[in-house]
């Protein structure tokens, strides 16, 4: 039995493989009826039966990659050396995501491997729908006429593995409709965005459950406000800061760009992001930095005139301390004090009745 299995694994001719496997199957049929067989008492398959099944599965995969459209002259020994996961990875790297997905499903590899293969297949499908320019056959005409919602629906089916029996290695049974690994929908959405299918990207990214992957995908396609909203719902300060920083990088470094960044955060971002930006600039201003204008700008846009006036008043107290940031002469310090107090008085005046006492003190 073992000799027939080994001989089948070493053959490239499918007919010879089937002949050797039939001979091994014939021997297994009688070995199971043997009273001295170890599997007769335990109720478990024998070692030869397990090897037979594994070899049959391996040969089916090898025959699929031996096709002229693939052109891999891989032997059974090379398959064992590379490992099934390595074969799937090489298929995806060579631009054969459909076959890679079928192999991962047929060999029942790990969940992450299967999900990644499905994501590659879905991304290739979305890309093919976007790159077709002329319809030569019925399938091409169907792909060209598909709307964004239809493309997204087909991509979701591929990601969920709901295409039983449609791969290069047909399989039987019910599809595994468990939720995919985090980041799968986001990766396919980014592929759709790169292919120019923004509608497909928006539909797919809504299904992503992982906050980190969803935020980074939204930032990549330029949806900074939506990314900040997702980060705020996840209550993740690191993600909120990433959104604020990415939004800042979208503007120039001059004063106009800084003003547009602050206005965008205050007017469009969630309150958690606004509070973080305010706390950040308050901290940097409290460390002795002379660049306190962003903080005053934020407080004025938030209509917090009392806090803005108090911040200007603190600058006067900071001038009395010895600091490398204020290494000026006495006359210059006095001029800055008067300037800061005048600005603080103006800010307190904007506060109305709530800032009457502070206005009288300045």
C-alpha positions in Angstrom: 0.0 0.0 0.0 2.7 2.4 1.0 4.6 1.6 -2.2 1.7 2.5 -4.4 1.1 5.7 -2.5 4.7 6.7 -2.9 4.7 5.8 -6.6 1.6 7.9 -7.2 3.2 10.9 -5.5 6.2 10.7 -7.7 4.3 10.7 -11.0 3.3 13.6 -13.2 0.9 11.7 -15.4 -2.6 11.8 -14.0 -3.6 8.5 -15.4 -0.6 6.7 -13.7 -1.5 8.6 -10.4 -5.0 7.3 -10.6 -3.8 3.7 -11.3 -1.5 3.7 -8.3 -4.1 5.2 -6.0 -6.7 2.6 -7.1 -4.2 -0.1 -6.3 -3.5 1.5 -2.9 -7.3 1.8 -2.2 -7.8 -1.8 -3.2 -5.2 -2.9 -0.6 -6.7 -0.6 2.1 -10.0 -2.3 1.5 -8.6 -5.6 2.6 -6.3 -4.3 5.3 -9.2 -2.8 7.2 -10.8 -6.3 7.3 -7.7 -7.9 8.7 -8.3 -9.0 12.3 -4.8 -8.1 13.2 -5.1 -4.5 11.9 -4.6 -1.9 14.7 -7.4 0.3 13.3 -10.0 -2.5 13.7 -10.1 -2.3 17.5 -9.5 1.5 18.0 -12.1 2.6 15.4 -9.6 5.1 14.0 -8.2 5.1 10.5 -4.8 3.4 10.0 -1.6 5.3 9.2 -1.8 4.1 5.6 -5.3 5.4 5.3 -4.3 8.8 6.6 -1.3 8.9 4.2 -3.5 7.9 1.4 -5.9 10.8 2.0 -3.1 13.4 2.4 -1.4 12.2 -0.8 -4.6 12.3 -2.8 -5.2 15.9 -1.6 -1.6 16.8 -2.4 -1.8 15.4 -5.9 -5.0 17.2 -6.6 -3.3 20.5 -5.7 -0.2 19.6 -7.7 -2.3 18.7 -10.8 -4.0 22.1 -10.5 -0.7 24.0 -10.5 0.7 21.8 -13.3 -1.8 23.1 -15.8 -0.4 25.1 -18.7 -2.1 28.3 -17.4 -0.1 28.1 -14.2 3.0 26.3 -15.4 4.5 25.2 -12.1 6.6 22.0 -12.5 6.6 21.3 -8.7 7.1 17.8 -7.4 5.6 16.2 -4.3 8.9 16.6 -2.4 9.1 20.3 -3.3 5.5 20.7 -2.2 6.4 19.2 1.2 9.5 21.4 1.5 7.7 24.6 0.6 4.6 23.7 2.7 1.0 24.3 1.7 1.0 27.8 3.1 4.1 28.6 1.1 2.5 27.4 -2.1 -0.5 29.6 -1.4 1.8 32.6 -0.8 3.6 32.0 -4.0 0.4 31.7 -6.0 -0.8 35.0 -4.6 2.6 36.6 -5.4 2.5 35.3 -9.0 -1.0 36.8 -9.6 -3.1 33.7 -9.2 -5.4 34.7 -6.2 -8.3 32.6 -7.4 -6.3 29.4 -7.4 -4.6 30.4 -4.1 -8.0 30.8 -2.5 -9.2 27.4 -3.8 -6.1 25.7 -2.5 -6.4 27.2 0.9 -10.0 26.2 1.2 -9.4 22.7 -0.1 -6.5 22.0 2.2 -8.4 23.7 5.1 -5.5 25.9 6.1 -5.6 28.4 8.9 -8.3 31.0 9.1 -5.9 33.9 8.5 -4.5 32.3 5.4 -7.9 31.6 4.0 -9.2 35.1 4.7 -6.1 36.7 3.2 -6.4 34.5 0.1 -10.1 35.5 -0.2 -9.2 39.2 0.2 -6.7 38.9 -2.6 -9.2 37.2 -4.8 -11.9 39.9 -4.1 -9.3 42.6 -4.8 -8.4 41.0 -8.1 -12.1 40.8 -8.9 -12.7 44.5 -8.2 -9.6 45.4 -10.2 -10.8 43.3 -13.2 -14.1 45.1 -13.2 -12.3 48.4 -13.4 -9.7 47.6 -16.0 -12.0 46.1 -18.6 -12.5 48.5 -21.5 -14.2 46.3 -24.2 -16.5 43.4 -24.0 -15.4 40.4 -26.1 -17.6 37.8 -24.4 -20.7 37.4 -22.2 -18.7 37.5 -18.9 -16.8 40.7 -19.9 -20.0 42.4 -20.8 -21.5 41.4 -17.5 -18.5 42.7 -15.5 -18.5 46.0 -17.4 -22.3 46.6 -16.8 -22.1 45.9 -13.1 -22.8 48.8 -10.7 -20.8 49.6 -7.6 -23.3 48.0 -5.3 -23.3 44.8 -7.4 -19.5 44.7 -7.5 -19.4 45.2 -3.7 -22.0 42.4 -3.2 -19.9 40.0 -5.3 -16.7 41.0 -3.4 -18.5 40.4 -0.1 -19.5 36.9 -1.3 -15.9 36.1 -2.1 -14.6 37.4 1.2 -17.2 35.3 3.1 -16.4 32.2 1.1 -19.9 31.9 -0.3 -18.8 30.6 -3.7 -18.8 26.9 -3.0 -17.8 24.9 -6.1 -16.8 27.9 -8.2 -13.0 27.7 -7.7 -10.2 26.1 -9.6 -10.5 23.1 -7.2 -14.3 22.5 -6.7 -15.3 21.5 -3.2 -18.5 20.3 -1.6 -20.3 21.3 1.5 -21.7 24.5 3.0 -19.8 27.7 2.9 -18.1 29.0 6.1 -19.9 32.2 6.8 -18.0 33.1 10.0 -16.9 36.8 10.1 -13.6 37.3 8.4 -10.4 38.4 10.2 -10.0 42.1 11.1 -8.6 44.2 8.2 -9.9 42.1 5.4 -12.7 44.4 4.3 -10.4 47.4 4.7 -7.7 45.9 2.5 -10.2 45.1 -0.3 -11.7 48.6 0.1 -8.2 50.1 -0.4 -7.8 48.0 -3.5 -11.1 49.3 -4.9 -10.0 52.8 -4.1 -6.8 52.4 -6.0 -8.8 50.9 -8.9 -11.0 54.1 -9.1 -14.1 52.5 -7.5 -14.7 54.9 -4.7 -18.3 53.7 -4.3 -17.2 50.1 -3.9 -14.6 51.3 -1.4 -17.2 53.2 0.7 -19.5 50.2 0.8 -16.8 47.7 1.8 -15.2 49.9 4.4 -18.5 50.2 6.3 -18.4 46.5 7.0 -14.9 46.6 8.6 -15.1 45.8 12.4 -11.5 46.5 13.4 -11.2 50.1 14.5 -7.5 50.4 13.7 -7.7 48.9 10.2 -10.9 51.0 9.5 -9.3 54.2 10.7 -6.1 53.7 8.6 -8.1 52.8 5.5 -10.3 55.9 5.9 -7.2 58.1 6.3 -5.6 56.5 3.2 -8.6 57.4 1.0 -8.8 60.9 2.6 -11.9 60.5 4.8 -10.3 62.2 7.8 -13.6 63.2 9.5 -15.0 59.7 9.3 -11.8 58.2 10.6 -11.9 60.5 13.6 -15.5 59.5 14.3 -14.5 55.8 14.2 -11.6 56.5 16.5 -13.8 58.5 18.9 -16.3 55.6 19.1 -13.5 53.2 19.8 -12.3 55.5 22.6 -8.7 55.1 21.4 -6.6 58.2 22.1 -3.8 57.0 19.9 -6.1 56.6 16.9 -7.6 60.0 17.5 -4.1 61.6 17.6 -3.3 59.7 14.3 -6.3 61.2 12.7 -5.5 64.8 13.8 -1.9 64.4 12.7 -2.9 62.9 9.3 -5.4 65.8 8.8 -2.6 68.3 9.6 -0.3 66.7 7.0 -2.9 67.5 4.3 -2.3 71.2 4.7 0.7 73.4 4.2 3.0 74.4 7.0 2.3 78.2 6.8 0.0 80.2 8.9 -2.9 79.8 6.5 -2.5 76.0 6.5 -2.4 75.9 10.3 -5.5 78.0 10.5 -7.4 75.7 8.1 -6.3 72.7 10.1 -7.5 74.1 13.4 -10.8 75.3 11.8 -11.4 71.8 10.3 -10.8 70.0 13.5 -13.1 72.3 15.5 -15.9 72.4 13.0 -15.9 68.8 11.7 -14.1 66.5 14.1 -15.8 64.9 17.2 -15.5 66.7 20.5 -12.9 64.1 21.7 -10.5 65.2 19.0 -11.1 68.9 19.7 -10.4 68.4 23.4 -7.2 66.5 22.5 -6.0 69.2 20.2 -6.7 71.9 22.8 -4.9 69.9 25.5 -1.9 69.3 23.2 -1.4 73.0 22.4 -2.1 74.0 26.1 0.7 71.6 27.1 3.2 72.9 24.5 2.3 76.5 25.5 2.8 75.7 29.2 6.3 74.4 28.6 7.5 77.9 27.8 7.1 77.9 24.1 6.5 81.3 22.5 4.3 79.8 19.9 1.0 80.1 21.8 -1.0 81.6 19.0 -2.5 78.2 18.0 -3.9 77.7 21.5 -5.5 81.2 21.5 -6.9 80.5 18.0 -8.5 77.3 19.2 -10.0 78.9 22.3 -11.4 81.8 20.4 -13.0 79.4 17.8 -14.5 77.4 20.6 -15.7 80.7 22.2 -13.9 80.1 25.4 -12.9 83.7 25.9 -12.2 83.4 29.6 -9.6 80.6 29.1 -8.1 82.5 26.2 -7.7 85.7 28.4 -6.2 83.6 31.2 -3.7 82.1 28.8 -2.6 85.6 27.7 -2.3 86.6 31.4 -0.1 83.6 32.1 2.3 84.8 29.4 2.9 88.0 31.4 3.8 85.8 34.5 6.1 83.8 32.3 8.0 86.9 31.3 9.1 87.4 34.9 10.7 83.9 35.0 14.2 83.4 33.7 13.9 81.3 30.5 15.9 80.9 27.3 12.7 81.6 25.4 12.5 85.1 26.9 16.1 86.2 26.8 15.2 89.8 26.1 16.1 93.1 27.6 14.0 94.7 30.4 12.5 97.3 28.0 11.4 94.6 25.6 9.9 92.6 28.4 7.9 95.6 29.6 6.6 96.2 26.1 5.6 92.5 25.8 3.8 92.7 29.2 1.8 95.7 28.0 1.0 94.0 24.7 -0.1 90.7 26.4 -2.2 92.5 29.0 -3.9 94.6 26.4 -4.7 91.5 24.4 -6.0 89.7 27.5 -8.2 92.7 28.3 -9.6 92.5 24.8 -10.3 88.8 25.1 -12.0 89.3 28.5 -14.2 92.0 26.9 -15.4 89.4 24.3 -16.5 87.2 27.2 -19.1 89.7 28.3 -20.6 89.4 31.8 -18.7 86.2 32.7 -15.4 88.0 32.4 -16.2 91.4 34.1 -13.9 90.8 37.1 -11.0 89.6 34.9 -11.5 92.6 32.6 -11.3 95.0 35.5 -8.0 93.4 36.7 -6.4 93.9 33.3 
